Amino acid sequence: MDEAMMTEDERRGAVSVQDARRGRGSRGVYYVHTLGCQMNVHDSERIAGVLEEQGYRAASQRQVDEHDVDVVVLNTCAVRENAADHMYGMIGQWAELKRERPGTQIAVGGCMAQLDKERIARRAPWVDAVFGTRNVGSLPRLLDQARIEGVSQVDVAEGVAYFPSDLPAARGSRVSSWVSISMGCNNTCTFCIVPTTRGRERDRRPGDVLDEIRACVDSGAREVTLLGQNVNSYGYAMGDRYAFSKLLRACGDIEGLERVRFTSPHPAAFTDDVIDAMASTPNVMHQLHMPLQSGSDAILRSMRRSYRSARFLDILRRVRKAMPDARITTDVIVGFPGETERDFQVTMDVVREARFASAYTFEYSPRPGTPAAAMAQVPREVVRERFGRLLAVQDPITRDFMDGFVGRDVEVLVTGDPGRKDRATGRATGRERTGELVHVGIPDGRQAPGLGDVVRATVTHAGSHHLIADPDPRRGQTYDVRH
């Protein structure tokens, strides 16, 4: 799961401006800055929830811009090589904020906090609180202690006493909700730090997940995204290998829930039953983000990825047979230790055959403490050159996929307040059923859609990462709004 899959508004999550929270609460106002994936965005909603439960209120964008905040929280990511540099760079910038407003408190949480612990407090003594991925609920107490004692407070739990989903949440969207079904990871991929930062996989009870989804719908959500490090291995720890497909089907029985998405599945645990549940449950979207990482079986073995390229491609064939309209995206790592030119050529062959709607391609970056970091590294100039060649293969495939939308009618769920570009162009923004971002223009004399409305509109232009629908009903193009 990666932040590249999200818009800026979606990544901001719980820190987006909400009019109901603009006043300064009894404990002051807070701002949460999120780095990383959807799981981190959802964690930030929990951070916001525990702060608001203690009387804090979210800062408005104006308060953030003017540094008029009482608590600043950085929710960190540890996936890439520059994660530490990014974190310490932001903390350094915030030191100036604290000099401007000595009463401001700074907290650092998330995966880098789980890894660096005491080092953050030593290197950045102006940080008031450091908390890990497994003890979000301790943040208000740490802030109180730091205020009383005048020194940094560090609390990074190694075990898990509760699911973060048990904590209150300040949802970043009234329309689209994240729902975590599991936490942690049992895989041992040699490049990945997640098992260290998130721990072993633990599944929530299906009834608890469904209760949270119903609560989201009762609060106005029309879609949910189910989250897990390996979302489709849900239930394995409970001895039920069909638990995830059962959960998808159960979502189909929730009245008022229009769209269900999930991320990210692991190819090794992807079964025909999941494919059938996706195809046969009307509110489960035909959207699949499944990381390939490499097309070379030799590199997959070195990565300890428990599948091979033939199995991966066979899954794609079965998905497309059941759901011809499926939008399939992936992650690819270029330059993994030991990758030869032959390995890379095989990866490009698999990418050509797979024809992903989009591929989030990354140059390999070693993470300290992972087995791959100690392997013989591919020279950086070779990695960069291969990265460029892979983009040259994938970009035309993505362009063909996006161009295929032009002239088609799509159903767009308006999921966020209009940004600056939308206000300037008079468009509304949301996602169509398979997940593509769409900016919809409002024809003259027609009703503008509101947050949570569904717009059926004809696509008139395809960009690299978004679609534009500027329909002209006089020419027979579609524009309908459903509340």
ABEGO torsion letter per residue (X at the ends): XBAAABBAAAAAEAABBBAAAABBBAAEBBBBBBBEBAAAAAAAAAAAAAAAAAGBBBBBAAAAAAGBBABBBBBBBAABAAAAAAAAAAAAAAAAAAAABAABBBBBBEAAAAAAEAAAAAABAABABBBBAABAAAAAAAAAAAAAAGBBBBBBBABBABBAAABBBBBABAABBBBBABBEBABABAABAAAAAAEBBBBBBAAAAAAAAAAAAAAGBABBBBBBABAAABGAAAGBAAAAAAAAAAAAABBGBABBBBOBBBAAABBAAAAAAAAABAABBBBBBBBAGBABAAAAAAAGBABBAAAAAAAAAAAAAABAABBBBBBBBBGBBGBBAAAAAAAAAAAAAAGBABBBBBBBBBBBGBAAAABBBBBAAAAAAAAAAAAAAAAAAAAAAAAAABGBBBBBBBABBBBAAAAAAGBBBBBBAAGBBBBBBBBBGBBBBBBGBBBBBBBABBBAABBBBBBBAAAGBBBBBBX
